[in-house]
Amino acid sequence: MAIDWILTLQEQADFAKQIADDVTQTLAIADLSAAQAARLYRVVEQGAQTFDRIIEEMEQHDIDDDLIQAAETIADIWTNLSVTTANKLRVMQGLAPIEFPTELTEKERSG
């Protein structure tokens, strides 16, 4: 049976967007506990791992570049959610948040 990659990616995009909305609302709760933040992080990680398996399956097929780009966009959503929830939990635990450089330095760009 052939996989309908367009439908699969549409469903995954909708799911990731819903989780993103839920994460945003949950992280805004003033009295969010560390235990709740940890559960939220685990839920996000499970979603990200599930999507990783979809990408692995896609890699086994000859997939159109547009679909690959769509999958990468969805993967970026999961990555951002993972970092956001991890950072909330880290801050609640008194740890520094994970920081990623927004721009490469000139030295990094030149090699």
Disulfide bonds with the S-S distance in Angstrom:
none
